[in-house]
Amino acid sequence: MRITLFTHTFKDEKAPHLKQVVRQKIQQAQQVASVVMDLFADGDIFQDIVDVACKRRVPVYLILDEAGVKYFPEMCQGLQLTDFQIRNIRVCSVTGVGFYMPMGSSKGPCHQGS
């Protein structure tokens, strides 16, 4: 299993937008996909998740920040998904005092910068 961490970085003319990279990785998933976000309200990314989970039967795990999880059901309702389409998707929320990674740490909820 390979794990890759993507974060917003400084603008680089040559670098693709983070959304494009995330969508590509989700579409390439073959065994399992896991997405961690503070606020998940992007319909394009979620449609990619539904497609990979339903059509290719890849299990998908979404880990959302507790403060942003309230917007997730609204997005699902807007897409009019069936239980069949989301049967391979698991969603959980987390809360905590910070997020630590090799480049540094972020104190507070996931959506706050350091």
C-alpha positions in Angstrom: 0.0 0.0 0.0 1.3 3.5 -0.9 0.3 6.6 1.0 0.8 10.0 -0.4 0.2 13.3 1.4 -0.9 16.3 -0.7 -1.2 19.8 0.7 -1.7 23.2 -0.7 1.8 24.6 -1.6 3.1 27.8 -2.9 1.9 28.7 -6.4 4.2 27.1 -9.0 3.3 27.8 -12.7 4.3 24.2 -13.6 2.5 22.4 -10.8 -1.0 21.2 -11.3 -3.8 22.4 -9.0 -4.3 20.3 -5.9 -7.9 19.4 -7.0 -6.6 18.0 -10.3 -4.0 15.9 -8.5 -6.5 14.5 -6.0 -9.0 13.7 -8.7 -6.4 11.9 -10.7 -5.2 9.8 -7.7 -8.8 8.8 -6.9 -9.5 7.8 -10.5 -6.4 5.6 -10.4 -7.2 3.8 -7.2 -7.4 0.1 -7.5 -7.4 -1.4 -4.0 -8.5 1.3 -1.5 -8.7 5.1 -1.4 -8.7 7.3 1.6 -9.2 11.1 1.6 -8.7 13.3 4.6 -10.1 16.9 4.4 -11.2 19.5 6.8 -14.2 20.6 4.7 -15.5 18.4 1.9 -17.9 20.2 -0.3 -16.4 19.6 -3.8 -19.0 17.8 -6.0 -16.4 16.9 -8.7 -14.1 15.1 -6.3 -17.0 13.4 -4.6 -18.4 12.2 -8.0 -15.0 10.6 -8.7 -15.2 8.9 -5.3 -18.7 7.6 -6.0 -17.6 6.3 -9.4 -14.5 4.5 -8.1 -16.5 3.0 -5.2 -19.6 2.0 -7.1 -18.4 1.1 -10.6 -15.0 -0.4 -9.7 -16.0 -1.5 -6.1 -12.9 0.1 -4.6 -13.5 0.8 -0.8 -13.2 4.5 0.0 -12.6 6.0 3.4 -13.4 9.7 4.0 -12.0 11.3 7.1 -13.4 14.8 7.7 -12.8 17.4 10.4 -15.7 17.5 12.8 -16.3 21.2 12.2 -16.7 20.7 8.5 -18.6 17.4 8.4 -22.0 19.2 8.6 -21.7 20.3 5.0 -21.1 16.8 3.7 -24.8 15.5 3.9 -26.0 18.5 2.0 -23.6 17.7 -0.8 -24.8 14.1 -0.9 -28.4 15.1 -1.0 -27.7 17.5 -3.9 -26.2 14.6 -5.9 -29.3 12.4 -5.2 -27.2 9.3 -4.4 -28.7 5.9 -3.8 -27.6 3.5 -1.0 -26.2 1.2 -3.8 -23.9 3.9 -5.1 -22.4 4.7 -1.7 -22.2 1.2 -0.2 -18.4 1.1 -0.5 -17.9 4.6 1.1 -17.2 5.0 4.8 -17.2 8.5 6.4 -15.9 9.4 9.8 -15.1 12.7 11.5 -12.2 13.6 13.8 -11.3 16.4 16.1 -8.1 17.3 17.8 -5.6 19.8 18.7 -3.3 19.6 15.7 -2.0 17.9 12.6 1.7 16.9 12.4 3.7 16.2 9.3 7.4 16.2 8.3 7.1 19.8 7.0 5.8 21.1 10.3 2.6 21.1 12.3 -0.8 22.9 12.2 -2.3 23.8 15.5 -6.0 23.6 16.0 -8.6 22.2 13.6 -7.4 21.0 10.3 -8.7 24.1 8.5 -6.6 26.5 10.5 -3.0 27.2 9.4 0.0 27.4 11.7 
